[in-house]
Amino acid sequence: MIKQTRKIAILGAGSWGTALASTFSMNGNQVILWGKNQSDIDDINQNHQNRRFLQEAFLDKNLKATTDLKDAVKDAEIVLFVVPTSAVRQVAGKLASILPSLKNEIIFGHAIKGIEVDSNKRVSQMISEEIPSIKEDDLFFISGPSHAESVVKRAITLVAVASSNQARAAIIQAALSNSFFRVYTNSDLCGSEYAAALKNVLAIAGGIIKGLKMTDNTQAALVTRGLSEMRRLGVALGGKSETFNGLAGLGDLIVTAMSTNSRNFRAGLGLASGKDLKQVQKEMGMVIEGVKTAKAVDQLSRKNNISMPISESVYKILYENAKIDDVVADLMNRPLISEE
């Protein structure tokens, strides 16, 4: 059976956008990667690398890149947003002004793991607000345990593509799957988006635990009780409980909360070493999604009266200058309760 290839535009030339673009491209799809930084685009086109984000990794040689948004999407069948959460509305707004001039029918989706602060909107809600012609139910979302650094090295990776429109999810599944990158589908867009965002906050806690030289016992406790927090809030906001046991939930939480490939984990390591948030962000030089998401999660948990003691502790460290030792002591001295 001959695999159908697609024309695909990836919006966002950071590490994850680049890794996805290269994977789509090596599957025979015609892929254009859009980014703002001309030096990154030149590196991709001339050297088949994106050394600012992925250092020594080599990308598929057929991958093309551009700084021209209209050129990127003009013939696309699939458009995938992979920009930071804070840039979603700006990029979607620019795309909205371009779409009326296009004749091609496009499937839209994203691979962004965040929640907007104050509005507390999911990314799919933000995109559909900025581009009224796109319905949230028609969007897809790619997530799961998938560090970009491993994907570009062709490490065996499993992810999930979530969408209320399963026919569209199946198209993405076929276009992205290969011998090392396996894609599953699920119908829970809402739950998958919340799971992907919430685990970033817990990943900061994972880095703190590692930085304090705590044991595997503590890391396992974080993953287990952190997952309970994610599920409580996600289900209260419309997600399905089973989604949090899958790739979008538990799978992504494990890989993010226990690996130095995670920016959020590395941020936690920095905080545990005594650095303040500004210093950690400056040294990282890249967006740490869990930092802003921690604020959004604090707002959502308070608004919905959902107990999230670990996430609340991360918020206190990030935004209230709470001492890590005091936060850990407070967690361990909470009233004893049932695990349920």
C-alpha positions as CSV (number, residue, x, y, z in Angstrom):
1,M,0.0,0.0,0.0
2,I,1.4,3.4,-1.1
3,K,1.4,5.9,1.8
4,Q,-0.2,9.2,0.8
5,T,2.1,12.2,1.3
6,R,0.9,15.6,2.4
7,K,1.9,19.3,2.1
8,I,2.6,20.5,5.6
9,A,3.4,23.8,7.2
10,I,4.9,23.8,10.7
11,L,4.7,27.2,12.5
12,G,7.5,27.5,15.0
13,A,11.2,26.6,14.5
14,G,12.1,25.8,18.1
15,S,13.3,22.4,19.2
16,W,9.9,20.6,19.1
17,G,8.6,22.3,15.9
18,T,11.9,21.4,14.2
19,A,11.8,17.8,15.4
20,L,8.2,17.3,14.2
21,A,9.0,19.0,10.9
22,S,12.0,16.7,10.2
23,T,9.9,13.6,11.1
24,F,7.1,14.6,8.8
25,S,9.6,15.3,6.1
26,M,11.5,12.0,6.3
27,N,8.1,10.3,5.8
28,G,8.0,11.8,2.3
29,N,5.7,14.7,3.1
30,Q,6.5,18.2,1.6
31,V,7.2,20.2,4.7
32,I,7.9,23.9,5.2
33,L,9.0,25.1,8.6
34,W,8.3,28.7,9.5
35,G,10.3,30.7,12.0
36,K,11.1,34.3,12.8
37,N,14.9,34.0,13.2
38,Q,16.6,34.3,9.8
39,S,19.9,32.7,11.1
40,D,17.9,29.6,12.3
41,I,16.2,29.4,8.9
42,D,19.5,29.7,7.0
43,D,21.0,27.0,9.2
44,I,18.1,24.6,8.4
45,N,18.2,25.3,4.6
46,Q,21.9,25.4,4.2
47,N,23.2,22.9,6.8
48,H,20.2,20.8,7.6
49,Q,20.6,21.7,11.2
50,N,19.0,24.0,13.8
51,R,22.0,24.3,16.1
52,R,20.5,27.0,18.4
53,F,18.0,24.5,19.6
54,L,19.2,21.0,18.7
55,Q,22.9,21.5,18.6
56,E,24.6,18.7,16.6
57,A,21.4,16.9,15.3
58,F,21.0,16.6,11.6
59,L,17.6,17.1,10.0
60,D,15.9,15.5,7.0
61,K,17.6,17.0,3.9
62,N,14.2,17.6,2.1
63,L,13.0,19.9,4.9
64,K,12.6,23.5,3.8
65,A,12.3,26.6,6.0
66,T,11.2,30.2,5.6
67,T,10.5,33.4,7.5
68,D,7.5,34.2,5.2
69,L,4.3,33.0,6.8
70,K,2.2,33.3,3.6
71,D,4.7,31.3,1.7
72,A,4.7,28.6,4.3
73,V,1.0,28.0,4.2
74,K,0.0,28.9,0.6
75,D,-0.3,25.2,-0.5
76,A,-0.5,23.5,2.8
77,E,-3.0,20.7,3.5
78,I,-2.0,20.6,7.2
79,V,-0.9,23.6,9.4
80,L,0.6,22.8,12.8
81,F,1.2,25.5,15.4
82,V,4.4,24.8,17.5
83,V,5.1,28.3,18.9
84,P,5.3,29.3,22.6
85,T,1.9,29.7,24.3
86,S,2.5,33.4,24.7
87,A,2.9,33.8,20.9
88,V,-0.2,31.8,19.8
89,R,-2.6,34.7,19.5
90,Q,-0.1,36.9,17.6
91,V,0.8,34.1,15.1
92,A,-2.9,33.0,14.7
93,G,-3.9,36.6,14.2
94,K,-1.4,37.0,11.3
95,L,-2.5,33.7,9.8
96,A,-6.2,34.9,10.0
97,S,-5.4,37.8,7.7
98,I,-3.7,35.4,5.2
99,L,-6.3,32.6,5.0
100,P,-9.0,34.5,2.9
101,S,-6.5,34.7,0.0
102,L,-5.9,30.9,0.1
103,K,-7.9,28.4,-1.9
104,N,-6.6,25.2,-0.3
105,E,-8.5,23.4,2.4
106,I,-6.4,23.1,5.5
107,I,-6.5,20.8,8.6
108,F,-5.2,22.8,11.6
109,G,-3.7,21.6,14.8
110,H,-1.0,22.3,17.4
111,A,1.6,20.7,19.6
112,I,1.8,23.4,22.3
113,K,1.8,22.5,26.0
114,G,0.5,25.4,27.9
115,I,-2.5,27.4,29.3
116,E,-2.9,31.2,28.8
117,V,-2.6,33.1,32.1
118,D,-5.6,35.1,33.3
119,S,-8.0,33.9,30.5
120,N,-7.0,30.3,31.5
121,K,-7.8,29.3,27.9
122,R,-6.4,26.2,26.3
123,V,-4.4,26.6,23.1
124,S,-7.2,25.3,20.8
125,Q,-9.6,27.8,22.3
126,M,-7.0,30.6,21.7
127,I,-6.6,29.6,18.0
128,S,-10.3,29.3,17.4
129,E,-10.9,32.7,18.9
130,E,-8.2,34.4,16.8
131,I,-9.3,32.5,13.6
132,P,-13.1,32.3,13.8
133,S,-13.3,30.2,10.7
134,I,-11.5,27.4,12.6
135,K,-13.8,25.4,15.0
136,E,-12.2,24.0,18.1
137,D,-13.7,20.6,17.3
138,D,-11.8,20.4,14.1
139,L,-8.4,21.0,15.6
140,F,-5.9,18.3,16.5
141,F,-3.3,18.2,19.2
142,I,0.0,16.2,19.3
143,S,1.3,15.3,22.7
144,G,3.0,12.5,24.7
145,P,6.5,11.5,26.1
146,S,8.6,13.0,23.3
147,H,11.7,15.1,23.9
148,A,12.7,16.8,20.7
149,E,16.4,15.9,21.4
150,S,15.5,12.2,21.3
151,V,13.1,12.4,18.3
152,V,15.7,13.9,16.0
153,K,18.0,11.0,16.9
154,R,15.2,8.6,15.8
155,A,14.7,7.1,19.3
156,I,11.6,5.0,19.5
157,T,8.8,7.4,20.5
158,L,5.1,7.0,21.0
159,V,2.7,10.0,21.0
160,A,-1.1,10.6,20.8
161,V,-3.0,12.9,18.4
162,A,-6.2,14.1,20.0
163,S,-9.2,15.5,18.2
164,S,-12.9,15.4,18.3
165,N,-12.7,14.8,14.6
166,Q,-11.3,11.3,14.4
167,A,-11.1,11.3,10.6
168,R,-8.7,14.2,10.8
169,A,-6.7,12.6,13.6
170,A,-6.3,9.5,11.4
171,I,-4.8,11.7,8.6
172,I,-2.2,13.1,11.0
173,Q,-1.5,9.6,12.4
174,A,-0.7,8.3,9.0
175,A,1.4,11.3,8.0
176,L,3.6,11.2,11.1
177,S,4.0,7.5,11.9
178,N,7.1,5.6,10.9
179,S,9.5,2.9,12.1
180,F,10.6,4.8,15.2
181,F,7.7,7.3,15.7
182,R,4.4,5.6,16.5
183,V,1.2,7.7,16.7
184,Y,-2.0,6.7,18.5
185,T,-5.3,8.6,18.4
186,N,-7.8,9.7,21.1
187,S,-10.9,11.8,21.0
188,D,-10.2,13.8,24.2
189,L,-8.8,17.2,22.9
190,C,-9.7,19.0,26.2
191,G,-8.2,16.4,28.5
192,S,-5.1,16.0,26.4
193,E,-4.4,19.7,26.4
194,Y,-4.8,20.0,30.2
195,A,-2.6,17.0,30.8
196,A,0.2,18.3,28.6
197,A,0.1,21.7,30.3
198,L,-0.3,20.6,33.9
199,K,2.6,18.1,33.8
200,N,5.0,21.0,33.1
201,V,4.4,22.5,36.5
202,L,5.1,19.1,38.1
203,A,8.2,18.7,36.0
204,I,9.6,21.8,37.8
205,A,9.0,20.0,41.1
206,G,10.7,16.9,39.6
207,G,13.8,19.0,39.0
208,I,13.7,20.4,42.5
209,I,13.6,16.9,43.9
210,K,16.5,15.8,41.9
211,G,18.5,19.0,42.7
212,L,17.9,18.3,46.4
213,K,19.3,14.8,45.9
214,M,16.2,13.1,47.1
215,T,15.7,9.5,46.3
216,D,13.7,7.5,43.8
217,N,11.0,7.1,46.5
218,T,10.4,10.8,46.3
219,Q,10.3,10.9,42.5
220,A,7.8,8.1,42.4
221,A,5.7,9.8,45.0
222,L,5.7,13.0,42.9
223,V,4.6,11.2,39.7
224,T,1.9,9.3,41.5
225,R,0.4,12.2,43.6
226,G,1.1,14.7,40.8
227,L,-1.0,12.6,38.4
228,S,-3.8,12.7,40.9
229,E,-3.7,16.5,40.9
230,M,-3.7,16.6,37.1
231,R,-6.6,14.3,36.8
232,R,-8.7,16.1,39.4
233,L,-8.4,19.5,37.7
234,G,-8.6,18.1,34.2
235,V,-11.7,16.1,34.8
236,A,-13.4,19.0,36.6
237,L,-12.7,21.1,33.5
238,G,-14.1,18.6,31.0
239,G,-11.4,16.1,30.3
240,K,-11.8,12.3,30.5
241,S,-10.2,10.5,33.4
242,E,-8.7,7.8,31.2
243,T,-6.8,10.3,29.2
244,F,-4.6,11.0,32.2
245,N,-3.5,7.4,32.4
246,G,-2.2,7.4,28.8
247,L,0.5,8.9,26.7
248,A,-0.8,12.5,27.0
249,G,-0.9,12.2,30.8
250,L,1.2,9.7,32.7
251,G,3.6,9.1,29.8
252,D,4.4,12.7,29.3
253,L,4.6,13.3,33.1
254,I,7.2,10.6,33.6
255,V,9.5,11.7,30.8
256,T,9.2,15.4,31.7
257,A,9.5,15.1,35.5
258,M,12.6,12.8,35.4
259,S,14.8,14.0,32.5
260,T,17.3,16.8,32.0
261,N,16.0,17.0,28.4
262,S,13.0,18.9,29.9
263,R,13.4,22.6,30.3
264,N,11.0,22.6,33.2
265,F,13.0,19.9,34.9
266,R,16.2,21.9,34.4
267,A,14.5,25.0,35.8
268,G,13.7,23.0,38.9
269,L,17.4,21.9,39.2
270,G,18.4,25.6,39.0
271,L,15.9,26.6,41.7
272,A,17.1,23.8,44.0
273,S,20.7,25.1,43.6
274,G,19.7,28.4,45.0
275,K,19.2,30.4,41.9
276,D,16.2,32.7,41.6
277,L,13.7,32.5,38.8
278,K,15.1,35.4,36.7
279,Q,18.6,33.8,36.8
280,V,17.2,30.4,35.8
281,Q,15.2,31.9,32.9
282,K,18.2,34.0,31.7
283,E,20.6,31.0,31.7
284,M,18.0,28.7,30.0
285,G,17.6,31.2,27.1
286,M,14.4,29.4,26.0
287,V,10.7,29.4,27.0
288,I,10.0,27.5,30.2
289,E,6.3,26.8,29.7
290,G,5.7,25.5,33.2
291,V,6.6,28.9,34.8
292,K,3.6,30.7,33.3
293,T,1.4,27.6,33.5
294,A,2.0,27.5,37.2
295,K,0.2,30.8,37.5
296,A,-2.7,29.7,35.3
297,V,-3.0,26.4,37.3
298,D,-3.1,28.4,40.5
299,Q,-5.9,30.5,39.1
300,L,-7.9,27.5,37.8
301,S,-7.5,25.4,41.0
302,R,-8.7,28.3,43.2
303,K,-11.5,29.1,40.9
304,N,-12.7,25.5,40.8
305,N,-11.9,24.7,44.4
306,I,-9.6,21.8,43.4
307,S,-6.9,20.7,45.8
308,M,-3.4,20.7,44.1
309,P,-0.8,20.9,46.9
310,I,2.2,20.1,44.8
311,S,1.4,22.5,42.0
312,E,0.5,25.1,44.6
313,S,3.9,24.6,46.2
314,V,5.7,25.2,42.9
315,Y,3.7,28.4,42.4
316,K,4.8,29.6,45.9
317,I,8.4,29.0,45.0
318,L,8.1,30.7,41.7
319,Y,6.0,33.7,42.6
320,E,6.0,34.1,46.4
321,N,9.7,33.6,47.0
322,A,8.9,30.7,49.3
323,K,11.9,28.7,50.6
324,I,12.1,25.3,49.1
325,D,12.8,23.6,52.5
326,D,9.7,25.3,54.0
327,V,7.5,24.2,51.1
328,V,8.6,20.6,51.5
329,A,8.0,20.7,55.2
330,D,4.5,22.1,54.7
331,L,3.7,19.3,52.2
332,M,4.8,16.6,54.6
333,N,2.8,18.2,57.5
334,R,-0.5,18.4,55.7
335,P,-3.4,16.6,57.4
336,L,-3.5,12.9,56.7
337,I,-6.1,11.8,54.2
338,S,-7.3,8.9,52.1
339,E,-5.4,8.2,48.8
340,E,-8.7,8.3,46.9
